Amino acid sequence: MEETGRITDFLRKSVIFHNLPEQDLRKISLSFEIIDLPMGEVLFYEKEPSNDMYIVLEGKVRASLFDEQGNELVLAELGPGEFIGEMGIIDQLPRSATVLAEENTKLAVLRRDIFLKIIQNNPDIALNVIKALVARLRKTDDMVEALAFRNVESRIVKFLIETGKKRGVMEGGKYKVRKMTHRELASRVGSSREAVTKALKTLVFKNVIEDRGNFWLVSPDAEDSVDP
């Protein structure tokens, strides 16, 4: 019952289900199954069949694309309360990305046939799904714009600022962002490890970002200091 209560709470705050009556939310929460995904394990691979949707209850997952050499492009990182698989549950096309656990993660799963019945009984959900998909599309547009028109230095600064905004950690008027490996950073900004290493050295030399041991510091307006 504790898990069901948590699912109800997540549904109440979600873009898709938020405007449903409390009684319906509780009923829908009973339709979810709970699964555990240990850190490093794959939830599903790109191009696999898609028949269900997930809510992250605990932990964090990332959705990525991989090329034939194993290079990774991270499309999104998703934490508690966020949904995965809402596109596939509608069109049943193969998965558009590989999703794996960045840490030990607990997920709630909703099967496609149950989701379609919920929509039939609550038509307003269909509009909410469209809104959620549009929000995802806008994020994708931002990523395409960065890859197409920004150099590596600009992409790094943009990523660090966005990460700082999400975590809300400030020091001396600058965002404090925990360091990751150059390979991990490259997967976030769509570049090679070598190019990221070179760009970081340049950004630190120009004092656009500060190297503070295990952290980087970046000003909220640092993008004004780099060429796009």
One Martini backbone bead per residue (centre of mass of N, CA, C, O) as a GRO file, in nm:
protein
  228
    1MET     BB    1   0.054   0.065  -0.016
    2GLU     BB    2   0.291   0.260  -0.017
    3GLU     BB    3   0.345   0.253  -0.323
    4THR     BB    4   0.064   0.344  -0.411
    5GLY     BB    5   0.082   0.622  -0.273
    6ARG     BB    6   0.324   0.724  -0.438
    7ILE     BB    7   0.197   0.703  -0.714
    8THR     BB    8  -0.036   0.894  -0.660
    9ASP     BB    9   0.144   1.139  -0.606
   10PHE     BB   10   0.279   1.148  -0.885
   11LEU     BB   11   0.017   1.173  -1.051
   12ARG     BB   12  -0.082   1.442  -0.922
   13LYS     BB   13   0.194   1.595  -1.047
   14SER     BB   14   0.148   1.523  -1.332
   15VAL     BB   15   0.089   1.600  -1.659
   16ILE     BB   16  -0.110   1.361  -1.733
   17PHE     BB   17  -0.288   1.315  -1.430
   18HIS     BB   18  -0.353   1.579  -1.249
   19ASN     BB   19  -0.687   1.623  -1.335
   20LEU     BB   20  -0.778   1.393  -1.166
   21PRO     BB   21  -0.950   1.233  -0.961
   22GLU     BB   22  -0.865   1.081  -0.673
   23GLN     BB   23  -1.007   0.812  -0.728
   24ASP     BB   24  -0.867   0.759  -1.003
   25LEU     BB   25  -0.576   0.764  -0.908
   26ARG     BB   26  -0.597   0.520  -0.719
   27LYS     BB   27  -0.687   0.319  -0.933
   28ILE     BB   28  -0.445   0.348  -1.127
   29SER     BB   29  -0.213   0.274  -0.925
   30LEU     BB   30  -0.300  -0.038  -0.922
   31SER     BB   31  -0.182  -0.089  -1.231
   32PHE     BB   32   0.094  -0.091  -1.122
   33GLU     BB   33   0.426  -0.196  -1.140
   34ILE     BB   34   0.715  -0.308  -0.961
   35ILE     BB   35   1.063  -0.220  -1.020
   36ASP     BB   36   1.409  -0.313  -1.019
   37LEU     BB   37   1.716  -0.115  -1.105
   38PRO     BB   38   2.025  -0.154  -1.123
   39MET     BB   39   2.310  -0.025  -1.154
   40GLY     BB   40   2.376  -0.035  -1.514
   41GLU     BB   41   2.109  -0.128  -1.608
   42VAL     BB   42   1.886  -0.218  -1.858
   43LEU     BB   43   1.566  -0.152  -1.955
   44PHE     BB   44   1.615  -0.062  -2.267
   45TYR     BB   45   1.649  -0.082  -2.613
   46GLU     BB   46   1.703   0.022  -2.901
   47LYS     BB   47   1.439  -0.113  -3.108
   48GLU     BB   48   1.256  -0.214  -2.917
   49PRO     BB   49   0.976  -0.303  -2.808
   50SER     BB   50   0.666  -0.113  -2.722
   51ASN     BB   51   0.432  -0.159  -2.415
   52ASP     BB   52   0.532   0.067  -2.202
   53MET     BB   53   0.531   0.256  -1.893
   54TYR     BB   54   0.724   0.487  -1.682
   55ILE     BB   55   0.805   0.553  -1.335
   56VAL     BB   56   1.007   0.731  -1.132
   57LEU     BB   57   1.067   0.679  -0.785
   58GLU     BB   58   1.379   0.600  -0.781
   59GLY     BB   59   1.643   0.762  -0.884
   60LYS     BB   60   1.822   0.714  -1.212
   61VAL     BB   61   1.802   0.782  -1.563
   62ARG     BB   62   1.915   0.724  -1.907
   63ALA     BB   63   1.894   0.854  -2.236
   64SER     BB   64   2.041   0.690  -2.530
   65LEU     BB   65   2.284   0.701  -2.789
   66PHE     BB   66   2.452   0.466  -3.016
   67ASP     BB   67   2.716   0.375  -3.183
   68GLU     BB   68   2.923   0.138  -3.328
   69GLN     BB   69   3.163   0.237  -3.114
   70GLY     BB   70   2.998   0.333  -2.835
   71ASN     BB   71   2.910   0.607  -2.855
   72GLU     BB   72   2.757   0.865  -2.653
   73LEU     BB   73   2.420   1.017  -2.636
   74VAL     BB   74   2.261   1.221  -2.419
   75LEU     BB   75   1.919   1.308  -2.392
   76ALA     BB   76   1.840   1.211  -2.085
   77GLU     BB   77   1.755   1.279  -1.739
   78LEU     BB   78   1.573   1.076  -1.495
   79GLY     BB   79   1.357   1.121  -1.223
   80PRO     BB   80   1.147   1.159  -0.991
   81GLY     BB   81   0.823   1.155  -1.167
   82GLU     BB   82   0.921   1.058  -1.435
   83PHE     BB   83   0.879   0.969  -1.772
   84ILE     BB   84   0.871   0.657  -1.974
   85GLY     BB   85   0.733   0.567  -2.294
   86GLU     BB   86   0.489   0.744  -2.418
   87MET     BB   87   0.528   0.699  -2.721
   88GLY     BB   88   0.521   0.383  -2.751
   89ILE     BB   89   0.232   0.347  -2.618
   90ILE     BB   90   0.098   0.471  -2.878
   91ASP     BB   91   0.263   0.363  -3.158
   92GLN     BB   92   0.454   0.095  -3.123
   93LEU     BB   93   0.726   0.171  -3.170
   94PRO     BB   94   1.030   0.155  -3.139
   95ARG     BB   95   1.269   0.236  -2.955
   96SER     BB   96   1.457   0.554  -2.947
   97ALA     BB   97   1.619   0.438  -2.689
   98THR     BB   98   1.846   0.392  -2.434
   99VAL     BB   99   1.785   0.263  -2.097
  100LEU     BB  100   1.959   0.345  -1.788
  101ALA     BB  101   2.103   0.308  -1.477
  102GLU     BB  102   2.275   0.538  -1.262
  103GLU     BB  103   2.113   0.402  -1.029
  104ASN     BB  104   1.936   0.282  -0.803
  105THR     BB  105   1.608   0.175  -0.924
  106LYS     BB  106   1.259   0.268  -0.914
  107LEU     BB  107   0.967   0.135  -1.087
  108ALA     BB  108   0.668   0.210  -1.266
  109VAL     BB  109   0.437   0.000  -1.446
  110LEU     BB  110   0.251   0.047  -1.762
  111ARG     BB  111   0.042  -0.099  -1.960
  112ARG     BB  112  -0.099  -0.040  -2.261
  113ASP     BB  113  -0.392  -0.154  -2.229
  114ILE     BB  114  -0.446   0.011  -1.971
  115PHE     BB  115  -0.393   0.295  -2.080
  116LEU     BB  116  -0.619   0.294  -2.298
  117LYS     BB  117  -0.852   0.263  -2.094
  118ILE     BB  118  -0.798   0.525  -1.943
  119ILE     BB  119  -0.847   0.714  -2.185
  120GLN     BB  120  -1.141   0.628  -2.243
  121ASN     BB  121  -1.231   0.728  -1.943
  122ASN     BB  122  -1.004   0.985  -1.991
  123PRO     BB  123  -0.972   1.207  -2.244
  124ASP     BB  124  -0.783   1.435  -2.119
  125ILE     BB  125  -0.515   1.275  -2.130
  126ALA     BB  126  -0.446   1.313  -2.428
  127LEU     BB  127  -0.371   1.615  -2.400
  128ASN     BB  128  -0.144   1.569  -2.190
  129VAL     BB  129   0.034   1.399  -2.372
  130ILE     BB  130   0.085   1.615  -2.582
  131LYS     BB  131   0.226   1.812  -2.391
  132ALA     BB  132   0.459   1.619  -2.316
  133LEU     BB  133   0.566   1.583  -2.606
  134VAL     BB  134   0.625   1.879  -2.664
  135ALA     BB  135   0.835   1.915  -2.440
  136ARG     BB  136   1.031   1.707  -2.556
  137LEU     BB  137   1.065   1.843  -2.833
  138ARG     BB  138   1.193   2.105  -2.732
  139LYS     BB  139   1.445   1.969  -2.615
  140THR     BB  140   1.537   1.855  -2.885
  141ASP     BB  141   1.570   2.125  -3.028
  142ASP     BB  142   1.794   2.229  -2.842
  143MET     BB  143   1.996   2.005  -2.916
  144VAL     BB  144   2.010   2.054  -3.219
  145GLU     BB  145   2.106   2.346  -3.200
  146ALA     BB  146   2.371   2.285  -3.053
  147LEU     BB  147   2.493   2.084  -3.264
  148ALA     BB  148   2.466   2.281  -3.520
  149PHE     BB  149   2.562   2.594  -3.383
  150ARG     BB  150   2.770   2.487  -3.168
  151ASN     BB  151   3.038   2.472  -3.000
  152VAL     BB  152   3.198   2.306  -2.755
  153GLU     BB  153   3.223   2.533  -2.552
  154SER     BB  154   2.924   2.621  -2.559
  155ARG     BB  155   2.804   2.346  -2.473
  156ILE     BB  156   2.937   2.326  -2.200
  157VAL     BB  157   2.825   2.583  -2.074
  158LYS     BB  158   2.527   2.515  -2.112
  159PHE     BB  159   2.529   2.255  -1.944
  160LEU     BB  160   2.632   2.375  -1.673
  161ILE     BB  161   2.402   2.574  -1.635
  162GLU     BB  162   2.165   2.373  -1.642
  163THR     BB  163   2.269   2.203  -1.406
  164GLY     BB  164   2.275   2.431  -1.197
  165LYS     BB  165   1.971   2.498  -1.208
  166LYS     BB  166   1.864   2.220  -1.111
  167ARG     BB  167   2.038   2.218  -0.832
  168GLY     BB  168   2.086   2.511  -0.696
  169VAL     BB  169   2.406   2.564  -0.672
  170MET     BB  170   2.585   2.820  -0.495
  171GLU     BB  171   2.901   3.020  -0.549
  172GLY     BB  172   2.966   3.335  -0.572
  173GLY     BB  173   2.737   3.354  -0.811
  174LYS     BB  174   2.782   3.046  -0.887
  175TYR     BB  175   2.777   2.750  -1.030
  176LYS     BB  176   2.788   2.422  -0.880
  177VAL     BB  177   2.959   2.151  -1.045
  178ARG     BB  178   3.005   1.837  -1.069
  179LYS     BB  179   3.227   1.635  -1.177
  180MET     BB  180   3.325   1.469  -1.476
  181THR     BB  181   3.418   1.300  -1.713
  182HIS     BB  182   3.509   1.361  -2.031
  183ARG     BB  183   3.334   1.138  -2.150
  184GLU     BB  184   3.069   1.216  -2.012
  185LEU     BB  185   3.058   1.503  -2.122
  186ALA     BB  186   3.060   1.424  -2.422
  187SER     BB  187   2.777   1.274  -2.405
  188ARG     BB  188   2.620   1.551  -2.340
  189VAL     BB  189   2.750   1.734  -2.604
  190GLY     BB  190   2.834   1.583  -2.867
  191SER     BB  191   3.140   1.462  -2.835
  192SER     BB  192   3.467   1.430  -2.783
  193ARG     BB  193   3.705   1.383  -2.554
  194GLU     BB  194   3.926   1.554  -2.686
  195ALA     BB  195   3.754   1.813  -2.733
  196VAL     BB  196   3.678   1.857  -2.435
  197THR     BB  197   3.959   1.888  -2.317
  198LYS     BB  198   4.035   2.137  -2.483
  199ALA     BB  199   3.794   2.321  -2.404
  200LEU     BB  200   3.845   2.327  -2.098
  201LYS     BB  201   4.120   2.461  -2.104
  202THR     BB  202   4.018   2.721  -2.238
  203LEU     BB  203   3.799   2.803  -2.029
  204VAL     BB  204   3.995   2.825  -1.790
  205PHE     BB  205   4.195   3.026  -1.913
  206LYS     BB  206   3.947   3.243  -1.962
  207ASN     BB  207   3.752   3.221  -1.702
  208VAL     BB  208   3.465   3.090  -1.757
  209ILE     BB  209   3.576   2.862  -1.581
  210GLU     BB  210   3.619   2.686  -1.268
  211ASP     BB  211   3.865   2.498  -1.096
  212ARG     BB  212   3.744   2.297  -0.793
  213GLY     BB  213   3.839   2.006  -0.818
  214ASN     BB  214   3.523   1.853  -0.795
  215PHE     BB  215   3.455   2.133  -0.942
  216TRP     BB  216   3.254   2.362  -1.118
  217LEU     BB  217   3.248   2.708  -1.213
  218VAL     BB  218   2.955   2.906  -1.324
  219SER     BB  219   2.812   3.154  -1.477
  220PRO     BB  220   2.494   3.249  -1.578
  221ASP     BB  221   2.655   3.447  -1.814
  222ALA     BB  222   2.880   3.275  -1.976
  223GLU     BB  223   2.773   3.271  -2.275
  224ASP     BB  224   2.878   3.568  -2.337
  225SER     BB  225   3.201   3.456  -2.344
  226VAL     BB  226   3.114   3.282  -2.597
  227ASP     BB  227   3.117   3.136  -2.884
  228PRO     BB  228   2.879   2.957  -3.079
   0.00000   0.00000   0.00000
